Each structure stands twice: as structure tokens, then as C-alpha cells.
Amino acid sequence: MRSFLTTPTAPHYRPEATDRWPSERETPTTRGPRALGPVVLLVAAFCAVIVFFPPEGRVAGPLHEFLGVMLGRAAFMLPVSLAVAGIILILLDQRPNLRLPRRRLAGVGLIALAVAASENLIANGRPDIGTGLVGEWLSASLLDLFGAPFTIVLLAVLLGTGVLLAFDLKWPTKPLVNRPTGPTDAAS
């Protein structure tokens, strides 16, 4: 046998290194906030399979029915919103100095809220075209608090505000007309 295989070896000290072992900061982490973005994307993919494919199996069937009962026709918003949240989390992890368009995100949230409540009001109690128990609860709460006419006005204002914020629309203004201060041909 070779002699280096039979002799015990010890870790070698490197005098040029400040630390013999790599610190925890140098090793990539697979847990904690850095892994949250990919996990949310995986949950979004799982929800997309549950929502968009026909209900089959022991897991997908009941989950599909549960999401259908809870969210109704608005169930498609769950995987889309989870995918957007996962992408935002990954972007914030990769670029910590990234500024999010908060006004636009708030506008999208207002649009989703107004559409969920108004679609259930339009359905008028039909469970096949409403937005499920969540939309029913939201629209019933608004109707109890404000009454039917003010609820419709409130949802229209929420939808309009959401559109203004999400698409960054500005009110049109009249352009300033530069009028000459000196004599003109008509005045002469």
C-alpha cells in the first residue's frame, strides 16, 4: 500500500487565510427569505394546474372544487397573483435596491377587488357565474353597509381609481399658448 493512504492527515493551516473554514455568509443559503420567491412560484404552478386543468384525482379534484366554491369564476386570479408575487420576491432578492411601482400594484389590487365584488352583484345570486363565497361575502358586506345605489357608485369609483393608478393615466390639461407680446400683423 502506498504510504500516504495509511498515514493520518490533519487539516492544514493556511497562514494567508484569515479563517480556516468558510463562513456562513459565503455558503449559499437554501432556506429563509431567499427561497420564498421560488416557493411561491411553485405554489403558483401547482394552483395553475389545479385551476386550469379538469378536476381529476384524489388531490386535484377536491382542490379544484374548493377553489371553485371559494373564488368562483375569479379562481384564475389566484395562480396569476401568486406568480406575480413570486416574481416580485425573486426580483427583490436579486436586486435589493429595486423600486417597485407601488401605485400600479395598488391599482391592480383595486381593480381585482372591484371586479370580484361587482361580478358577484351582476350574477344576482346565481352560483355558476358569480365569484364564489369570497365575492358573495364582499358584495353582501358592501350592500349591508352602504345600500345598493351607493355600493354601485363605490365600486365604479374603486374601478376607476384602480384603472387610473394601474395605467398611470393623467388628466388632460390645456397646453399653454404662448401669445406674442409685441405688435402683430393684425394690429398694424
N, C-alpha and C positions, 0 to 999 in steps of 0.2 A: 504494500500500500504506500501511497505517497505520504510524505511526512506532513504536508500542510492539511491533509484531511484528518489526521489524528491529533494534531495539536490544538488545544483550546485557544480560541481567539477572543479578544475583548474589543469593545468599541474603541476606535482610535480618536484621540482628541486632536482637533484641528485648531491650532493657535490663532489662525487668521479669522476664524468664525467667532462671533460673539456669543452664539448659542449653539450647543451641540445638536439639539433637536429642533425641528421646525415648529414654530409657534402655531397656535390655533388660528391666527389671522391668515397665515399663508395657505392653510389647507382649505379647499373649497367646502362650503357648508351645503348639506343636502336637507337640512331642516330649518325651521324658523321662517321668518318673513320672506326670505329669498325664494322659498319653494311654494309660496302661496299662489303666485301667478300661474305657474303651470298646473297646479292642483285645481284651480278654478277653471282653467281651460279644459282639463279632463272632465270635470263635472259638467261643463257646458256641452262637451261632446256626448257624454252619457245622456244628458237631458235631451239633446237633439235627436238621438236615436230613439229615446222613449216617446218623444212628442211627434216626430215626423214619420216614423215607420208604423205599420199596423201593429196593434197590440197582440203579441204572441208571447208565450212562455209564462213561467211562474213569477218572474220578476217584472218583466216589461208590461205584461197585461194589466196587473193591478196598479202599477205606477202610472200607466197611460190613462187609466180610468180616473185615478186620483187627481192627476193634473187636469184632466178634462172637467171634473166636478169642481175643483177649486178655481181654475182660471178660465174655463170655457174656451171660447174662440180666441182669447188672448194668451193661450198657453204657448204660442210660438215666441212670445216676448221673453220667456224665461231663458231658453238657451242663448238667444241673441244678447240679452243683457248680461248673462254670465260670461259670454265670450268677450264682450266689450270690457267688462270689469277685469277679466284675466289679462287682456292685452294691456290695459292701463297699468295694472300691477307689475307686469313684466317691464314695461317702459319706465316706470318709476324706479324699478330696481336697477335697470341698466344705466339710466341717466337720472341721477338724483336731482339735478338742477332743472329738470324739465318742468315747464309751466303748463298746467292743464287748462284747456278752455272751459273754465268753470261755468261761465254764463251759458255756453252752448250745452254743456251737460245738464245744467239745471233746466234749460228749455226742453231738452229731450225728456227729462223726468216729468215735467209739467204736461207735455203732450201725452205721454203714456198714462198719466193719472186721469187726465180729462177724457181721453178716449175710452179707458176702461169703464169709467162711470157713465159716460154718455151712451156707449154702446149697449149697456145694460138697460138704460132708460128707453132706448129705441126698441129694444127687444120686447118691452112691455110684459115681462113675466114669462116669456117663452124660454124654457131652459135650453133648447137646442141652438139658439142664436145669441144668447147672452154671454157675459164674461164670467160666468161661474159664481161661486159663493163670494169670492172677493169683490167682484164688481157689484153683485147684489147688495152686499153689506155696505159698500161705499156709496152707492146711489141711494139706498134706503136711509143711510145716515144723513146724507145731504138733504134728502126730501123731508126728513123729520126736523132737521134744524132750520131750514130756510123756506120750505114750501116749494111747489113745482115751478112757478114762474121765476123766482129768484135763483133756484138751482140751475135752471137752463141758462140764465144770464151769467151766473157764476162759472159754469162750465165753458161757455163761449169765451168769457174773459180769460180763463185759465188756458184755453186752447190758443187764443190769440197771443197771449203773453209768451207761451211756450214757443210758438212759431217765431215771434219777434226775437226771442233770445237764441233759439237754436240756429236760425239762419242769419243772425246778426243784421237784421233789417233796420234801416234808419228811416225816419220820417222825411219826406221830401221837403226841401226848403227852396225858397225863391233865390235864384242867383242874384248877386248884387250887380246892378247895372252901373257901369262907370259913365257918368254923364260928363261931358266936357264942360269945363269951367269958363273957357274963353268964348269969343263970338263964333257963331256957326254961319254957314251959308244962308240958312233960312232967316237968320236975324239980320243979315246985312242988306 
